[in-house]
Amino acid sequence: MPHRAQTLSPTEKPRAVLRPGGLALTEQALECCGLPRAARVLDAGCGTGAVVERLRSLDYRAVGIDLNAQGRHCVRGRIENLPVKTAGCDCVLCECVLSLVPDPEACLRELHRVLKPSGIAVISDVYDRSNPDALAGLLERCGFSVTFRQDHTRSLLEFAAAAVLQGRRADFSLPPGISSQRAGYCLLLARKDTAHG
């Protein structure tokens, strides 16, 4: 799929993507997915809506959902109870979200519900480097088959360093039981296992 350049009016500023890897990591993940033009993509935990804007500029039919959703094509909602029809999405993005919610398993089961058969979940998040298979195991218990895994801990370190240089807090919530010394960041692609419904 050819990528179309994003165009902003002279008075419009691009919205920030405040997570390790930023839009570059999202775009890398989407290239690995090989989604067709006009695929239905949900950004679960869309924040500022910057990713949704970028996806729409690339001709995806993208929408975002977040408790504090901002931007066009974004609505307020909970990731544990998405206001999306069953099997309505080709791809779901869940970037730097699972580590922040109280019940990651409930969220993943809901992502599974809204994906079409063989749909793809793009997960990027903090993980415990001393137990690198835990997140993949959770995805598998929720009806996904992990097809791609890549470590992006360097992005996490760069994100923290940039925060310090910009005068922002460099620390952020880590999942329970993960110390800053063991924290890593990863990208996983997982296909909905049709045997699970």
C-alpha positions as CSV (number, residue, x, y, z in Angstrom):
1,M,0.0,0.0,0.0
2,P,1.6,3.3,-1.0
3,H,1.8,5.8,1.9
4,R,0.4,9.2,1.3
5,A,2.1,12.2,3.0
6,Q,0.2,13.7,5.9
7,T,-0.7,17.3,5.2
8,L,-1.4,19.9,7.8
9,S,-2.7,23.4,7.3
10,P,-0.2,26.2,8.1
11,T,-1.9,26.8,11.5
12,E,-2.3,23.1,12.4
13,K,0.2,21.4,14.6
14,P,0.7,17.6,14.7
15,R,-0.5,16.1,18.0
16,A,2.1,14.5,20.2
17,V,2.5,10.8,20.6
18,L,3.8,10.4,24.1
19,R,5.0,6.8,24.2
20,P,8.2,4.9,23.4
21,G,8.7,4.5,19.6
22,G,6.1,7.1,18.8
23,L,4.5,7.0,15.3
24,A,7.5,5.4,13.8
25,L,6.9,2.2,15.8
26,T,3.2,2.3,14.8
27,E,4.1,2.6,11.1
28,Q,6.6,-0.2,11.4
29,A,4.0,-2.5,12.9
30,L,1.4,-1.6,10.2
31,E,4.0,-2.4,7.5
32,C,4.5,-5.8,9.1
33,C,0.7,-6.4,9.1
34,G,0.3,-5.9,5.4
35,L,-3.2,-4.5,5.8
36,P,-5.1,-3.5,2.6
37,R,-6.0,0.0,1.8
38,A,-9.2,1.0,3.6
39,A,-8.8,-1.6,6.3
40,R,-10.9,-0.9,9.4
41,V,-8.4,-0.1,12.2
42,L,-9.3,0.7,15.9
43,D,-6.8,2.5,18.1
44,A,-7.8,1.3,21.6
45,G,-6.5,3.8,24.0
46,C,-6.1,6.5,21.4
47,G,-5.1,9.4,23.7
48,T,-4.6,12.6,21.7
49,G,-5.9,11.0,18.5
50,A,-2.6,11.5,16.7
51,V,-2.3,7.9,15.5
52,V,-5.9,8.0,14.2
53,E,-5.1,11.1,12.2
54,R,-2.0,9.5,10.8
55,L,-3.8,6.2,9.9
56,R,-6.6,8.1,8.1
57,S,-3.9,10.1,6.1
58,L,-2.7,6.6,5.0
59,D,-6.3,5.7,3.8
60,Y,-7.1,3.4,6.6
61,R,-10.7,3.6,8.0
62,A,-9.4,4.4,11.5
63,V,-11.3,5.3,14.7
64,G,-10.0,5.7,18.2
65,I,-11.5,5.0,21.7
66,D,-10.2,6.3,25.0
67,L,-11.5,7.4,28.3
68,N,-10.3,10.9,27.5
69,A,-10.5,10.7,23.7
70,Q,-9.5,13.8,21.8
71,G,-9.7,14.6,18.1
72,R,-11.9,13.8,15.2
73,H,-12.9,10.2,14.6
74,C,-12.2,9.4,18.4
75,V,-14.9,8.6,20.9
76,R,-14.9,8.2,24.7
77,G,-15.2,4.6,25.9
78,R,-13.6,1.9,28.0
79,I,-11.2,-0.6,26.5
80,E,-12.8,-3.3,28.6
81,N,-16.2,-2.6,27.0
82,L,-15.6,-1.2,23.5
83,P,-18.5,0.4,21.7
84,V,-17.7,-1.6,18.6
85,K,-19.6,-4.4,16.9
86,T,-18.3,-7.9,17.2
87,A,-15.9,-8.9,14.4
88,G,-16.0,-5.3,13.0
89,C,-12.2,-4.5,12.8
90,D,-9.4,-5.8,10.6
91,C,-6.8,-4.6,13.1
92,V,-6.7,-3.2,16.6
93,L,-3.8,-1.1,18.0
94,C,-3.2,-1.2,21.7
95,E,-0.1,0.8,22.3
96,C,1.2,1.4,25.8
97,V,-2.2,0.7,27.3
98,L,-2.2,-2.8,28.8
99,S,0.4,-1.8,31.4
100,L,-2.0,0.9,32.6
101,V,-5.3,-0.9,33.0
102,P,-6.3,-2.9,36.0
103,D,-7.3,-6.0,34.0
104,P,-5.2,-6.6,30.9
105,E,-6.8,-9.9,30.3
106,A,-10.3,-8.4,30.1
107,C,-9.0,-5.8,27.6
108,L,-7.4,-8.5,25.4
109,R,-10.6,-10.5,25.4
110,E,-12.5,-7.4,24.2
111,L,-9.9,-6.8,21.5
112,H,-10.4,-10.4,20.4
113,R,-14.2,-9.9,20.3
114,V,-14.0,-6.8,18.0
115,L,-11.5,-8.4,15.5
116,K,-12.6,-10.2,12.4
117,P,-11.5,-13.8,12.1
118,S,-7.7,-13.7,11.5
119,G,-7.7,-10.0,12.4
120,I,-4.4,-8.6,13.8
121,A,-3.8,-7.0,17.2
122,V,-0.8,-4.7,17.4
123,I,0.5,-4.5,21.0
124,S,3.4,-2.4,22.1
125,D,4.0,-2.0,25.8
126,V,6.2,-2.3,28.8
127,Y,7.2,-5.9,29.7
128,D,9.4,-7.7,32.3
129,R,12.7,-8.6,30.7
130,S,13.2,-11.3,33.4
131,N,10.0,-13.0,32.1
132,P,10.0,-12.1,28.3
133,D,7.3,-14.6,27.4
134,A,4.6,-13.4,29.9
135,L,2.9,-10.9,27.6
136,A,2.9,-13.4,24.7
137,G,1.5,-16.0,27.0
138,L,-1.3,-13.7,28.1
139,L,-2.2,-13.0,24.4
140,E,-2.3,-16.7,23.7
141,R,-4.6,-17.4,26.7
142,C,-7.0,-14.7,25.3
143,G,-7.3,-16.4,21.9
144,F,-4.4,-14.9,19.9
145,S,-1.4,-16.5,18.1
146,V,1.7,-14.3,18.3
147,T,3.2,-14.0,14.9
148,F,5.9,-11.3,15.5
149,R,7.8,-10.2,18.5
150,Q,10.5,-7.5,18.6
151,D,12.3,-5.8,21.6
152,H,12.2,-2.0,21.6
153,T,13.8,-1.4,25.1
154,R,16.1,1.1,23.5
155,S,13.0,3.2,22.6
156,L,11.9,3.1,26.2
157,L,15.3,4.4,27.3
158,E,15.3,7.1,24.7
159,F,11.8,8.1,25.7
160,A,12.9,8.5,29.3
161,A,16.0,10.5,28.4
162,A,14.1,12.8,26.1
163,A,11.6,13.4,29.0
164,V,14.5,14.5,31.3
165,L,15.9,16.8,28.6
166,Q,12.5,18.4,28.1
167,G,11.9,18.9,31.8
168,R,9.1,16.3,32.0
169,R,8.9,13.4,34.5
170,A,11.0,10.5,33.2
171,D,9.3,8.0,35.4
172,F,5.9,6.5,34.5
173,S,3.7,3.8,35.9
174,L,5.1,0.3,35.5
175,P,3.0,-2.7,35.8
176,P,2.9,-4.3,39.3
177,G,6.0,-6.4,39.9
178,I,8.2,-4.8,37.2
179,S,11.0,-2.8,38.5
180,S,12.7,0.0,36.5
181,Q,15.8,-2.2,36.2
182,R,13.8,-5.1,34.6
183,A,11.4,-3.0,32.5
184,G,11.7,-3.4,28.7
185,Y,9.5,-2.4,25.8
186,C,8.3,-4.6,23.0
187,L,6.2,-4.8,19.9
188,L,4.0,-7.9,19.4
189,L,1.7,-8.7,16.5
190,A,-1.0,-11.3,17.2
191,R,-3.5,-12.9,15.0
192,K,-7.0,-13.7,16.2
193,D,-7.2,-17.5,16.6
194,T,-10.5,-18.5,15.0
195,A,-10.6,-21.6,17.1
196,H,-11.3,-19.3,20.0
197,G,-14.3,-17.7,18.3
